[in-house]
């Protein structure tokens, strides 16, 4: 199954259904379910920026040390790829429009750039 590595707390926001678009500098023609991989790296500054943006949407994210990293944390469906979107989360050149997010317990695994394949045990 395809997976996409996303830094925390953005991965948490996605799998918990708060963030409906993933910003990228590249477009995709892929449509369908993907696994969300929470990257190992996250700075305190990234956490603070995301927390402020989430607060504007009425969402409180977990504390820095409470966010799981370094593995699959859920799944979501990519239903479109757009260059303009009214979502308050859209800030990028391209946005992967997301639906049907579901968190899952952390399954440790290494991430990669772009889409990558993960075994069926993660799905």
Phi and psi restraints in degrees (range 20) as a CNS / XPLOR table:
assign (resid 1 and name C) (resid 2 and name N)
       (resid 2 and name CA) (resid 2 and name C) 1.0 -75.4 20.0 2
assign (resid 2 and name N) (resid 2 and name CA)
       (resid 2 and name C) (resid 3 and name N) 1.0 146.2 20.0 2
assign (resid 2 and name C) (resid 3 and name N)
       (resid 3 and name CA) (resid 3 and name C) 1.0 -135.4 20.0 2
assign (resid 3 and name N) (resid 3 and name CA)
       (resid 3 and name C) (resid 4 and name N) 1.0 158.7 20.0 2
assign (resid 3 and name C) (resid 4 and name N)
       (resid 4 and name CA) (resid 4 and name C) 1.0 -135.8 20.0 2
assign (resid 4 and name N) (resid 4 and name CA)
       (resid 4 and name C) (resid 5 and name N) 1.0 127.7 20.0 2
assign (resid 4 and name C) (resid 5 and name N)
       (resid 5 and name CA) (resid 5 and name C) 1.0 -83.6 20.0 2
assign (resid 5 and name N) (resid 5 and name CA)
       (resid 5 and name C) (resid 6 and name N) 1.0 129.8 20.0 2
assign (resid 5 and name C) (resid 6 and name N)
       (resid 6 and name CA) (resid 6 and name C) 1.0 -134.8 20.0 2
assign (resid 6 and name N) (resid 6 and name CA)
       (resid 6 and name C) (resid 7 and name N) 1.0 135.2 20.0 2
assign (resid 6 and name C) (resid 7 and name N)
       (resid 7 and name CA) (resid 7 and name C) 1.0 -69.9 20.0 2
assign (resid 7 and name N) (resid 7 and name CA)
       (resid 7 and name C) (resid 8 and name N) 1.0 148.2 20.0 2
assign (resid 7 and name C) (resid 8 and name N)
       (resid 8 and name CA) (resid 8 and name C) 1.0 -76.7 20.0 2
assign (resid 8 and name N) (resid 8 and name CA)
       (resid 8 and name C) (resid 9 and name N) 1.0 152.7 20.0 2
assign (resid 8 and name C) (resid 9 and name N)
       (resid 9 and name CA) (resid 9 and name C) 1.0 -87.3 20.0 2
assign (resid 9 and name N) (resid 9 and name CA)
       (resid 9 and name C) (resid 10 and name N) 1.0 8.1 20.0 2
assign (resid 9 and name C) (resid 10 and name N)
       (resid 10 and name CA) (resid 10 and name C) 1.0 -60.9 20.0 2
assign (resid 10 and name N) (resid 10 and name CA)
       (resid 10 and name C) (resid 11 and name N) 1.0 -39.7 20.0 2
assign (resid 10 and name C) (resid 11 and name N)
       (resid 11 and name CA) (resid 11 and name C) 1.0 -60.9 20.0 2
assign (resid 11 and name N) (resid 11 and name CA)
       (resid 11 and name C) (resid 12 and name N) 1.0 -42.9 20.0 2
assign (resid 11 and name C) (resid 12 and name N)
       (resid 12 and name CA) (resid 12 and name C) 1.0 -61.3 20.0 2
assign (resid 12 and name N) (resid 12 and name CA)
       (resid 12 and name C) (resid 13 and name N) 1.0 -44.2 20.0 2
assign (resid 12 and name C) (resid 13 and name N)
       (resid 13 and name CA) (resid 13 and name C) 1.0 -61.0 20.0 2
assign (resid 13 and name N) (resid 13 and name CA)
       (resid 13 and name C) (resid 14 and name N) 1.0 -37.9 20.0 2
assign (resid 13 and name C) (resid 14 and name N)
       (resid 14 and name CA) (resid 14 and name C) 1.0 -69.6 20.0 2
assign (resid 14 and name N) (resid 14 and name CA)
       (resid 14 and name C) (resid 15 and name N) 1.0 -55.0 20.0 2
assign (resid 14 and name C) (resid 15 and name N)
       (resid 15 and name CA) (resid 15 and name C) 1.0 -68.8 20.0 2
assign (resid 15 and name N) (resid 15 and name CA)
       (resid 15 and name C) (resid 16 and name N) 1.0 -18.8 20.0 2
assign (resid 15 and name C) (resid 16 and name N)
       (resid 16 and name CA) (resid 16 and name C) 1.0 -95.2 20.0 2
assign (resid 16 and name N) (resid 16 and name CA)
       (resid 16 and name C) (resid 17 and name N) 1.0 11.1 20.0 2
assign (resid 16 and name C) (resid 17 and name N)
       (resid 17 and name CA) (resid 17 and name C) 1.0 78.5 20.0 2
assign (resid 17 and name N) (resid 17 and name CA)
       (resid 17 and name C) (resid 18 and name N) 1.0 13.4 20.0 2
assign (resid 17 and name C) (resid 18 and name N)
       (resid 18 and name CA) (resid 18 and name C) 1.0 -89.9 20.0 2
assign (resid 18 and name N) (resid 18 and name CA)
       (resid 18 and name C) (resid 19 and name N) 1.0 -37.7 20.0 2
assign (resid 18 and name C) (resid 19 and name N)
       (resid 19 and name CA) (resid 19 and name C) 1.0 -103.1 20.0 2
assign (resid 19 and name N) (resid 19 and name CA)
       (resid 19 and name C) (resid 20 and name N) 1.0 117.4 20.0 2
assign (resid 19 and name C) (resid 20 and name N)
       (resid 20 and name CA) (resid 20 and name C) 1.0 -100.5 20.0 2
assign (resid 20 and name N) (resid 20 and name CA)
       (resid 20 and name C) (resid 21 and name N) 1.0 10.7 20.0 2
assign (resid 20 and name C) (resid 21 and name N)
       (resid 21 and name CA) (resid 21 and name C) 1.0 -152.8 20.0 2
assign (resid 21 and name N) (resid 21 and name CA)
       (resid 21 and name C) (resid 22 and name N) 1.0 140.4 20.0 2
assign (resid 21 and name C) (resid 22 and name N)
       (resid 22 and name CA) (resid 22 and name C) 1.0 -112.2 20.0 2
assign (resid 22 and name N) (resid 22 and name CA)
       (resid 22 and name C) (resid 23 and name N) 1.0 121.6 20.0 2
assign (resid 22 and name C) (resid 23 and name N)
       (resid 23 and name CA) (resid 23 and name C) 1.0 -84.8 20.0 2
assign (resid 23 and name N) (resid 23 and name CA)
       (resid 23 and name C) (resid 24 and name N) 1.0 134.5 20.0 2
assign (resid 23 and name C) (resid 24 and name N)
       (resid 24 and name CA) (resid 24 and name C) 1.0 -143.0 20.0 2
assign (resid 24 and name N) (resid 24 and name CA)
       (resid 24 and name C) (resid 25 and name N) 1.0 161.5 20.0 2
assign (resid 24 and name C) (resid 25 and name N)
       (resid 25 and name CA) (resid 25 and name C) 1.0 -92.5 20.0 2
assign (resid 25 and name N) (resid 25 and name CA)
       (resid 25 and name C) (resid 26 and name N) 1.0 3.6 20.0 2
assign (resid 25 and name C) (resid 26 and name N)
       (resid 26 and name CA) (resid 26 and name C) 1.0 -133.7 20.0 2
assign (resid 26 and name N) (resid 26 and name CA)
       (resid 26 and name C) (resid 27 and name N) 1.0 151.2 20.0 2
assign (resid 26 and name C) (resid 27 and name N)
       (resid 27 and name CA) (resid 27 and name C) 1.0 -94.9 20.0 2
assign (resid 27 and name N) (resid 27 and name CA)
       (resid 27 and name C) (resid 28 and name N) 1.0 163.8 20.0 2
assign (resid 27 and name C) (resid 28 and name N)
       (resid 28 and name CA) (resid 28 and name C) 1.0 -134.7 20.0 2
assign (resid 28 and name N) (resid 28 and name CA)
       (resid 28 and name C) (resid 29 and name N) 1.0 148.0 20.0 2
assign (resid 28 and name C) (resid 29 and name N)
       (resid 29 and name CA) (resid 29 and name C) 1.0 -99.9 20.0 2
assign (resid 29 and name N) (resid 29 and name CA)
       (resid 29 and name C) (resid 30 and name N) 1.0 -4.1 20.0 2
assign (resid 29 and name C) (resid 30 and name N)
       (resid 30 and name CA) (resid 30 and name C) 1.0 -69.2 20.0 2
assign (resid 30 and name N) (resid 30 and name CA)
       (resid 30 and name C) (resid 31 and name N) 1.0 136.5 20.0 2
assign (resid 30 and name C) (resid 31 and name N)
       (resid 31 and name CA) (resid 31 and name C) 1.0 -131.0 20.0 2
assign (resid 31 and name N) (resid 31 and name CA)
       (resid 31 and name C) (resid 32 and name N) 1.0 135.8 20.0 2
assign (resid 31 and name C) (resid 32 and name N)
       (resid 32 and name CA) (resid 32 and name C) 1.0 138.1 20.0 2
assign (resid 32 and name N) (resid 32 and name CA)
       (resid 32 and name C) (resid 33 and name N) 1.0 -176.3 20.0 2
assign (resid 32 and name C) (resid 33 and name N)
       (resid 33 and name CA) (resid 33 and name C) 1.0 -73.0 20.0 2
assign (resid 33 and name N) (resid 33 and name CA)
       (resid 33 and name C) (resid 34 and name N) 1.0 140.6 20.0 2
assign (resid 33 and name C) (resid 34 and name N)
       (resid 34 and name CA) (resid 34 and name C) 1.0 -134.5 20.0 2
assign (resid 34 and name N) (resid 34 and name CA)
       (resid 34 and name C) (resid 35 and name N) 1.0 157.7 20.0 2
assign (resid 34 and name C) (resid 35 and name N)
       (resid 35 and name CA) (resid 35 and name C) 1.0 -89.4 20.0 2
assign (resid 35 and name N) (resid 35 and name CA)
       (resid 35 and name C) (resid 36 and name N) 1.0 143.7 20.0 2
assign (resid 35 and name C) (resid 36 and name N)
       (resid 36 and name CA) (resid 36 and name C) 1.0 -100.3 20.0 2
assign (resid 36 and name N) (resid 36 and name CA)
       (resid 36 and name C) (resid 37 and name N) 1.0 117.9 20.0 2
assign (resid 36 and name C) (resid 37 and name N)
       (resid 37 and name CA) (resid 37 and name C) 1.0 -100.0 20.0 2
assign (resid 37 and name N) (resid 37 and name CA)
       (resid 37 and name C) (resid 38 and name N) 1.0 125.2 20.0 2
assign (resid 37 and name C) (resid 38 and name N)
       (resid 38 and name CA) (resid 38 and name C) 1.0 -86.7 20.0 2
assign (resid 38 and name N) (resid 38 and name CA)
       (resid 38 and name C) (resid 39 and name N) 1.0 115.5 20.0 2
assign (resid 38 and name C) (resid 39 and name N)
       (resid 39 and name CA) (resid 39 and name C) 1.0 -60.7 20.0 2
assign (resid 39 and name N) (resid 39 and name CA)
       (resid 39 and name C) (resid 40 and name N) 1.0 155.9 20.0 2
assign (resid 39 and name C) (resid 40 and name N)
       (resid 40 and name CA) (resid 40 and name C) 1.0 -70.8 20.0 2
assign (resid 40 and name N) (resid 40 and name CA)
       (resid 40 and name C) (resid 41 and name N) 1.0 -34.3 20.0 2
assign (resid 40 and name C) (resid 41 and name N)
       (resid 41 and name CA) (resid 41 and name C) 1.0 -89.5 20.0 2
assign (resid 41 and name N) (resid 41 and name CA)
       (resid 41 and name C) (resid 42 and name N) 1.0 138.7 20.0 2
assign (resid 41 and name C) (resid 42 and name N)
       (resid 42 and name CA) (resid 42 and name C) 1.0 -159.8 20.0 2
assign (resid 42 and name N) (resid 42 and name CA)
       (resid 42 and name C) (resid 43 and name N) 1.0 126.9 20.0 2
assign (resid 42 and name C) (resid 43 and name N)
       (resid 43 and name CA) (resid 43 and name C) 1.0 -90.9 20.0 2
assign (resid 43 and name N) (resid 43 and name CA)
       (resid 43 and name C) (resid 44 and name N) 1.0 159.9 20.0 2
assign (resid 43 and name C) (resid 44 and name N)
       (resid 44 and name CA) (resid 44 and name C) 1.0 -64.9 20.0 2
assign (resid 44 and name N) (resid 44 and name CA)
       (resid 44 and name C) (resid 45 and name N) 1.0 -32.1 20.0 2
assign (resid 44 and name C) (resid 45 and name N)
       (resid 45 and name CA) (resid 45 and name C) 1.0 -65.7 20.0 2
assign (resid 45 and name N) (resid 45 and name CA)
       (resid 45 and name C) (resid 46 and name N) 1.0 -42.9 20.0 2
assign (resid 45 and name C) (resid 46 and name N)
       (resid 46 and name CA) (resid 46 and name C) 1.0 -60.2 20.0 2
assign (resid 46 and name N) (resid 46 and name CA)
       (resid 46 and name C) (resid 47 and name N) 1.0 -41.9 20.0 2
assign (resid 46 and name C) (resid 47 and name N)
       (resid 47 and name CA) (resid 47 and name C) 1.0 -61.8 20.0 2
assign (resid 47 and name N) (resid 47 and name CA)
       (resid 47 and name C) (resid 48 and name N) 1.0 -44.8 20.0 2
assign (resid 47 and name C) (resid 48 and name N)
       (resid 48 and name CA) (resid 48 and name C) 1.0 -64.5 20.0 2
assign (resid 48 and name N) (resid 48 and name CA)
       (resid 48 and name C) (resid 49 and name N) 1.0 -42.0 20.0 2
assign (resid 48 and name C) (resid 49 and name N)
       (resid 49 and name CA) (resid 49 and name C) 1.0 -62.7 20.0 2
assign (resid 49 and name N) (resid 49 and name CA)
       (resid 49 and name C) (resid 50 and name N) 1.0 -46.9 20.0 2
assign (resid 49 and name C) (resid 50 and name N)
       (resid 50 and name CA) (resid 50 and name C) 1.0 -64.8 20.0 2
assign (resid 50 and name N) (resid 50 and name CA)
       (resid 50 and name C) (resid 51 and name N) 1.0 -39.7 20.0 2
assign (resid 50 and name C) (resid 51 and name N)
       (resid 51 and name CA) (resid 51 and name C) 1.0 -62.6 20.0 2
assign (resid 51 and name N) (resid 51 and name CA)
       (resid 51 and name C) (resid 52 and name N) 1.0 -41.1 20.0 2
assign (resid 51 and name C) (resid 52 and name N)
       (resid 52 and name CA) (resid 52 and name C) 1.0 -65.7 20.0 2
assign (resid 52 and name N) (resid 52 and name CA)
       (resid 52 and name C) (resid 53 and name N) 1.0 -43.7 20.0 2
assign (resid 52 and name C) (resid 53 and name N)
       (resid 53 and name CA) (resid 53 and name C) 1.0 -64.7 20.0 2
assign (resid 53 and name N) (resid 53 and name CA)
       (resid 53 and name C) (resid 54 and name N) 1.0 -41.9 20.0 2
assign (resid 53 and name C) (resid 54 and name N)
       (resid 54 and name CA) (resid 54 and name C) 1.0 -64.6 20.0 2
assign (resid 54 and name N) (resid 54 and name CA)
       (resid 54 and name C) (resid 55 and name N) 1.0 -40.4 20.0 2
assign (resid 54 and name C) (resid 55 and name N)
       (resid 55 and name CA) (resid 55 and name C) 1.0 -60.4 20.0 2
assign (resid 55 and name N) (resid 55 and name CA)
       (resid 55 and name C) (resid 56 and name N) 1.0 -35.1 20.0 2
assign (resid 55 and name C) (resid 56 and name N)
       (resid 56 and name CA) (resid 56 and name C) 1.0 -61.7 20.0 2
assign (resid 56 and name N) (resid 56 and name CA)
       (resid 56 and name C) (resid 57 and name N) 1.0 -24.7 20.0 2
assign (resid 56 and name C) (resid 57 and name N)
       (resid 57 and name CA) (resid 57 and name C) 1.0 -98.6 20.0 2
assign (resid 57 and name N) (resid 57 and name CA)
       (resid 57 and name C) (resid 58 and name N) 1.0 6.4 20.0 2
assign (resid 57 and name C) (resid 58 and name N)
       (resid 58 and name CA) (resid 58 and name C) 1.0 79.4 20.0 2
assign (resid 58 and name N) (resid 58 and name CA)
       (resid 58 and name C) (resid 59 and name N) 1.0 21.9 20.0 2
assign (resid 58 and name C) (resid 59 and name N)
       (resid 59 and name CA) (resid 59 and name C) 1.0 -115.0 20.0 2
assign (resid 59 and name N) (resid 59 and name CA)
       (resid 59 and name C) (resid 60 and name N) 1.0 133.6 20.0 2
assign (resid 59 and name C) (resid 60 and name N)
       (resid 60 and name CA) (resid 60 and name C) 1.0 -106.2 20.0 2
assign (resid 60 and name N) (resid 60 and name CA)
       (resid 60 and name C) (resid 61 and name N) 1.0 121.2 20.0 2
assign (resid 60 and name C) (resid 61 and name N)
       (resid 61 and name CA) (resid 61 and name C) 1.0 -89.1 20.0 2
assign (resid 61 and name N) (resid 61 and name CA)
       (resid 61 and name C) (resid 62 and name N) 1.0 157.9 20.0 2
assign (resid 61 and name C) (resid 62 and name N)
       (resid 62 and name CA) (resid 62 and name C) 1.0 -61.8 20.0 2
assign (resid 62 and name N) (resid 62 and name CA)
       (resid 62 and name C) (resid 63 and name N) 1.0 159.8 20.0 2
assign (resid 62 and name C) (resid 63 and name N)
       (resid 63 and name CA) (resid 63 and name C) 1.0 -60.7 20.0 2
assign (resid 63 and name N) (resid 63 and name CA)
       (resid 63 and name C) (resid 64 and name N) 1.0 156.1 20.0 2
assign (resid 63 and name C) (resid 64 and name N)
       (resid 64 and name CA) (resid 64 and name C) 1.0 -48.4 20.0 2
assign (resid 64 and name N) (resid 64 and name CA)
       (resid 64 and name C) (resid 65 and name N) 1.0 -50.6 20.0 2
assign (resid 64 and name C) (resid 65 and name N)
       (resid 65 and name CA) (resid 65 and name C) 1.0 -74.7 20.0 2
assign (resid 65 and name N) (resid 65 and name CA)
       (resid 65 and name C) (resid 66 and name N) 1.0 -10.5 20.0 2
assign (resid 65 and name C) (resid 66 and name N)
       (resid 66 and name CA) (resid 66 and name C) 1.0 -93.4 20.0 2
assign (resid 66 and name N) (resid 66 and name CA)
       (resid 66 and name C) (resid 67 and name N) 1.0 -6.3 20.0 2
assign (resid 66 and name C) (resid 67 and name N)
       (resid 67 and name CA) (resid 67 and name C) 1.0 -85.9 20.0 2
assign (resid 67 and name N) (resid 67 and name CA)
       (resid 67 and name C) (resid 68 and name N) 1.0 124.6 20.0 2
assign (resid 67 and name C) (resid 68 and name N)
       (resid 68 and name CA) (resid 68 and name C) 1.0 -71.6 20.0 2
assign (resid 68 and name N) (resid 68 and name CA)
       (resid 68 and name C) (resid 69 and name N) 1.0 142.2 20.0 2
assign (resid 68 and name C) (resid 69 and name N)
       (resid 69 and name CA) (resid 69 and name C) 1.0 -139.5 20.0 2
assign (resid 69 and name N) (resid 69 and name CA)
       (resid 69 and name C) (resid 70 and name N) 1.0 158.9 20.0 2
assign (resid 69 and name C) (resid 70 and name N)
       (resid 70 and name CA) (resid 70 and name C) 1.0 82.7 20.0 2
assign (resid 70 and name N) (resid 70 and name CA)
       (resid 70 and name C) (resid 71 and name N) 1.0 33.6 20.0 2
assign (resid 70 and name C) (resid 71 and name N)
       (resid 71 and name CA) (resid 71 and name C) 1.0 178.9 20.0 2
assign (resid 71 and name N) (resid 71 and name CA)
       (resid 71 and name C) (resid 72 and name N) 1.0 179.8 20.0 2
assign (resid 71 and name C) (resid 72 and name N)
       (resid 72 and name CA) (resid 72 and name C) 1.0 -73.9 20.0 2
assign (resid 72 and name N) (resid 72 and name CA)
       (resid 72 and name C) (resid 73 and name N) 1.0 130.0 20.0 2
assign (resid 72 and name C) (resid 73 and name N)
       (resid 73 and name CA) (resid 73 and name C) 1.0 -121.5 20.0 2
assign (resid 73 and name N) (resid 73 and name CA)
       (resid 73 and name C) (resid 74 and name N) 1.0 -0.6 20.0 2
assign (resid 73 and name C) (resid 74 and name N)
       (resid 74 and name CA) (resid 74 and name C) 1.0 167.3 20.0 2
assign (resid 74 and name N) (resid 74 and name CA)
       (resid 74 and name C) (resid 75 and name N) 1.0 -168.3 20.0 2
assign (resid 74 and name C) (resid 75 and name N)
       (resid 75 and name CA) (resid 75 and name C) 1.0 -141.9 20.0 2
assign (resid 75 and name N) (resid 75 and name CA)
       (resid 75 and name C) (resid 76 and name N) 1.0 160.8 20.0 2
assign (resid 75 and name C) (resid 76 and name N)
       (resid 76 and name CA) (resid 76 and name C) 1.0 -158.1 20.0 2
assign (resid 76 and name N) (resid 76 and name CA)
       (resid 76 and name C) (resid 77 and name N) 1.0 159.8 20.0 2
assign (resid 76 and name C) (resid 77 and name N)
       (resid 77 and name CA) (resid 77 and name C) 1.0 -107.5 20.0 2
assign (resid 77 and name N) (resid 77 and name CA)
       (resid 77 and name C) (resid 78 and name N) 1.0 131.2 20.0 2
assign (resid 77 and name C) (resid 78 and name N)
       (resid 78 and name CA) (resid 78 and name C) 1.0 -88.6 20.0 2
assign (resid 78 and name N) (resid 78 and name CA)
       (resid 78 and name C) (resid 79 and name N) 1.0 120.8 20.0 2
assign (resid 78 and name C) (resid 79 and name N)
       (resid 79 and name CA) (resid 79 and name C) 1.0 -110.9 20.0 2
assign (resid 79 and name N) (resid 79 and name CA)
       (resid 79 and name C) (resid 80 and name N) 1.0 -11.7 20.0 2
assign (resid 79 and name C) (resid 80 and name N)
       (resid 80 and name CA) (resid 80 and name C) 1.0 -167.2 20.0 2
assign (resid 80 and name N) (resid 80 and name CA)
       (resid 80 and name C) (resid 81 and name N) 1.0 166.3 20.0 2
assign (resid 80 and name C) (resid 81 and name N)
       (resid 81 and name CA) (resid 81 and name C) 1.0 -134.8 20.0 2
assign (resid 81 and name N) (resid 81 and name CA)
       (resid 81 and name C) (resid 82 and name N) 1.0 121.4 20.0 2
assign (resid 81 and name C) (resid 82 and name N)
       (resid 82 and name CA) (resid 82 and name C) 1.0 -128.9 20.0 2
assign (resid 82 and name N) (resid 82 and name CA)
       (resid 82 and name C) (resid 83 and name N) 1.0 159.5 20.0 2
assign (resid 82 and name C) (resid 83 and name N)
       (resid 83 and name CA) (resid 83 and name C) 1.0 -109.4 20.0 2
assign (resid 83 and name N) (resid 83 and name CA)
       (resid 83 and name C) (resid 84 and name N) 1.0 -1.0 20.0 2
assign (resid 83 and name C) (resid 84 and name N)
       (resid 84 and name CA) (resid 84 and name C) 1.0 -146.0 20.0 2
assign (resid 84 and name N) (resid 84 and name CA)
       (resid 84 and name C) (resid 85 and name N) 1.0 137.5 20.0 2
assign (resid 84 and name C) (resid 85 and name N)
       (resid 85 and name CA) (resid 85 and name C) 1.0 -159.1 20.0 2
assign (resid 85 and name N) (resid 85 and name CA)
       (resid 85 and name C) (resid 86 and name N) 1.0 142.2 20.0 2
assign (resid 85 and name C) (resid 86 and name N)
       (resid 86 and name CA) (resid 86 and name C) 1.0 -77.0 20.0 2
assign (resid 86 and name N) (resid 86 and name CA)
       (resid 86 and name C) (resid 87 and name N) 1.0 -6.3 20.0 2
assign (resid 86 and name C) (resid 87 and name N)
       (resid 87 and name CA) (resid 87 and name C) 1.0 -57.7 20.0 2
assign (resid 87 and name N) (resid 87 and name CA)
       (resid 87 and name C) (resid 88 and name N) 1.0 136.4 20.0 2
assign (resid 87 and name C) (resid 88 and name N)
       (resid 88 and name CA) (resid 88 and name C) 1.0 -65.6 20.0 2
assign (resid 88 and name N) (resid 88 and name CA)
       (resid 88 and name C) (resid 89 and name N) 1.0 -14.2 20.0 2
assign (resid 88 and name C) (resid 89 and name N)
       (resid 89 and name CA) (resid 89 and name C) 1.0 -86.1 20.0 2
assign (resid 89 and name N) (resid 89 and name CA)
       (resid 89 and name C) (resid 90 and name N) 1.0 -11.9 20.0 2
assign (resid 89 and name C) (resid 90 and name N)
       (resid 90 and name CA) (resid 90 and name C) 1.0 -78.5 20.0 2
assign (resid 90 and name N) (resid 90 and name CA)
       (resid 90 and name C) (resid 91 and name N) 1.0 116.7 20.0 2
assign (resid 90 and name C) (resid 91 and name N)
       (resid 91 and name CA) (resid 91 and name C) 1.0 -136.3 20.0 2
assign (resid 91 and name N) (resid 91 and name CA)
       (resid 91 and name C) (resid 92 and name N) 1.0 0.9 20.0 2
assign (resid 91 and name C) (resid 92 and name N)
       (resid 92 and name CA) (resid 92 and name C) 1.0 -104.8 20.0 2
assign (resid 92 and name N) (resid 92 and name CA)
       (resid 92 and name C) (resid 93 and name N) 1.0 177.0 20.0 2
assign (resid 92 and name C) (resid 93 and name N)
       (resid 93 and name CA) (resid 93 and name C) 1.0 -65.1 20.0 2
assign (resid 93 and name N) (resid 93 and name CA)
       (resid 93 and name C) (resid 94 and name N) 1.0 -42.1 20.0 2
assign (resid 93 and name C) (resid 94 and name N)
       (resid 94 and name CA) (resid 94 and name C) 1.0 -129.0 20.0 2
assign (resid 94 and name N) (resid 94 and name CA)
       (resid 94 and name C) (resid 95 and name N) 1.0 146.3 20.0 2
assign (resid 94 and name C) (resid 95 and name N)
       (resid 95 and name CA) (resid 95 and name C) 1.0 -127.3 20.0 2
assign (resid 95 and name N) (resid 95 and name CA)
       (resid 95 and name C) (resid 96 and name N) 1.0 126.2 20.0 2
assign (resid 95 and name C) (resid 96 and name N)
       (resid 96 and name CA) (resid 96 and name C) 1.0 -86.9 20.0 2
assign (resid 96 and name N) (resid 96 and name CA)
       (resid 96 and name C) (resid 97 and name N) 1.0 114.2 20.0 2
assign (resid 96 and name C) (resid 97 and name N)
       (resid 97 and name CA) (resid 97 and name C) 1.0 -78.0 20.0 2
assign (resid 97 and name N) (resid 97 and name CA)
       (resid 97 and name C) (resid 98 and name N) 1.0 128.8 20.0 2
assign (resid 97 and name C) (resid 98 and name N)
       (resid 98 and name CA) (resid 98 and name C) 1.0 -116.0 20.0 2
assign (resid 98 and name N) (resid 98 and name CA)
       (resid 98 and name C) (resid 99 and name N) 1.0 144.2 20.0 2
assign (resid 98 and name C) (resid 99 and name N)
       (resid 99 and name CA) (resid 99 and name C) 1.0 -141.9 20.0 2
assign (resid 99 and name N) (resid 99 and name CA)
       (resid 99 and name C) (resid 100 and name N) 1.0 161.4 20.0 2
assign (resid 99 and name C) (resid 100 and name N)
       (resid 100 and name CA) (resid 100 and name C) 1.0 54.8 20.0 2
assign (resid 100 and name N) (resid 100 and name CA)
       (resid 100 and name C) (resid 101 and name N) 1.0 50.9 20.0 2
assign (resid 100 and name C) (resid 101 and name N)
       (resid 101 and name CA) (resid 101 and name C) 1.0 -73.4 20.0 2
assign (resid 101 and name N) (resid 101 and name CA)
       (resid 101 and name C) (resid 102 and name N) 1.0 143.0 20.0 2
assign (resid 101 and name C) (resid 102 and name N)
       (resid 102 and name CA) (resid 102 and name C) 1.0 -143.2 20.0 2
assign (resid 102 and name N) (resid 102 and name CA)
       (resid 102 and name C) (resid 103 and name N) 1.0 121.7 20.0 2
assign (resid 102 and name C) (resid 103 and name N)
       (resid 103 and name CA) (resid 103 and name C) 1.0 -75.5 20.0 2
assign (resid 103 and name N) (resid 103 and name CA)
       (resid 103 and name C) (resid 104 and name N) 1.0 160.5 20.0 2
assign (resid 103 and name C) (resid 104 and name N)
       (resid 104 and name CA) (resid 104 and name C) 1.0 -148.9 20.0 2
assign (resid 104 and name N) (resid 104 and name CA)
       (resid 104 and name C) (resid 105 and name N) 1.0 161.1 20.0 2
assign (resid 104 and name C) (resid 105 and name N)
       (resid 105 and name CA) (resid 105 and name C) 1.0 -59.7 20.0 2
assign (resid 105 and name N) (resid 105 and name CA)
       (resid 105 and name C) (resid 106 and name N) 1.0 147.0 20.0 2
assign (resid 105 and name C) (resid 106 and name N)
       (resid 106 and name CA) (resid 106 and name C) 1.0 -56.2 20.0 2
assign (resid 106 and name N) (resid 106 and name CA)
       (resid 106 and name C) (resid 107 and name N) 1.0 128.4 20.0 2
assign (resid 106 and name C) (resid 107 and name N)
       (resid 107 and name CA) (resid 107 and name C) 1.0 -116.3 20.0 2
assign (resid 107 and name N) (resid 107 and name CA)
       (resid 107 and name C) (resid 108 and name N) 1.0 100.2 20.0 2
assign (resid 107 and name C) (resid 108 and name N)
       (resid 108 and name CA) (resid 108 and name C) 1.0 -56.8 20.0 2
assign (resid 108 and name N) (resid 108 and name CA)
       (resid 108 and name C) (resid 109 and name N) 1.0 135.3 20.0 2
assign (resid 108 and name C) (resid 109 and name N)
       (resid 109 and name CA) (resid 109 and name C) 1.0 -168.6 20.0 2
assign (resid 109 and name N) (resid 109 and name CA)
       (resid 109 and name C) (resid 110 and name N) 1.0 160.4 20.0 2
assign (resid 109 and name C) (resid 110 and name N)
       (resid 110 and name CA) (resid 110 and name C) 1.0 -81.0 20.0 2
assign (resid 110 and name N) (resid 110 and name CA)
       (resid 110 and name C) (resid 111 and name N) 1.0 144.1 20.0 2
assign (resid 110 and name C) (resid 111 and name N)
       (resid 111 and name CA) (resid 111 and name C) 1.0 -94.7 20.0 2
assign (resid 111 and name N) (resid 111 and name CA)
       (resid 111 and name C) (resid 112 and name N) 1.0 174.6 20.0 2
assign (resid 111 and name C) (resid 112 and name N)
       (resid 112 and name CA) (resid 112 and name C) 1.0 -146.9 20.0 2
assign (resid 112 and name N) (resid 112 and name CA)
       (resid 112 and name C) (resid 113 and name N) 1.0 167.1 20.0 2
assign (resid 112 and name C) (resid 113 and name N)
       (resid 113 and name CA) (resid 113 and name C) 1.0 -74.1 20.0 2
assign (resid 113 and name N) (resid 113 and name CA)
       (resid 113 and name C) (resid 114 and name N) 1.0 145.7 20.0 2
assign (resid 113 and name C) (resid 114 and name N)
       (resid 114 and name CA) (resid 114 and name C) 1.0 67.8 20.0 2
assign (resid 114 and name N) (resid 114 and name CA)
       (resid 114 and name C) (resid 115 and name N) 1.0 -167.0 20.0 2
assign (resid 114 and name C) (resid 115 and name N)
       (resid 115 and name CA) (resid 115 and name C) 1.0 -72.4 20.0 2
assign (resid 115 and name N) (resid 115 and name CA)
       (resid 115 and name C) (resid 116 and name N) 1.0 142.4 20.0 2
assign (resid 115 and name C) (resid 116 and name N)
       (resid 116 and name CA) (resid 116 and name C) 1.0 -141.6 20.0 2
assign (resid 116 and name N) (resid 116 and name CA)
       (resid 116 and name C) (resid 117 and name N) 1.0 160.9 20.0 2
assign (resid 116 and name C) (resid 117 and name N)
       (resid 117 and name CA) (resid 117 and name C) 1.0 -95.2 20.0 2
assign (resid 117 and name N) (resid 117 and name CA)
       (resid 117 and name C) (resid 118 and name N) 1.0 139.2 20.0 2
assign (resid 117 and name C) (resid 118 and name N)
       (resid 118 and name CA) (resid 118 and name C) 1.0 -124.9 20.0 2
assign (resid 118 and name N) (resid 118 and name CA)
       (resid 118 and name C) (resid 119 and name N) 1.0 144.8 20.0 2
assign (resid 118 and name C) (resid 119 and name N)
       (resid 119 and name CA) (resid 119 and name C) 1.0 -61.4 20.0 2
assign (resid 119 and name N) (resid 119 and name CA)
       (resid 119 and name C) (resid 120 and name N) 1.0 162.9 20.0 2
assign (resid 119 and name C) (resid 120 and name N)
       (resid 120 and name CA) (resid 120 and name C) 1.0 -61.1 20.0 2
assign (resid 120 and name N) (resid 120 and name CA)
       (resid 120 and name C) (resid 121 and name N) 1.0 -24.5 20.0 2
assign (resid 120 and name C) (resid 121 and name N)
       (resid 121 and name CA) (resid 121 and name C) 1.0 -63.0 20.0 2
assign (resid 121 and name N) (resid 121 and name CA)
       (resid 121 and name C) (resid 122 and name N) 1.0 -21.1 20.0 2
assign (resid 121 and name C) (resid 122 and name N)
       (resid 122 and name CA) (resid 122 and name C) 1.0 -84.5 20.0 2
assign (resid 122 and name N) (resid 122 and name CA)
       (resid 122 and name C) (resid 123 and name N) 1.0 -18.9 20.0 2
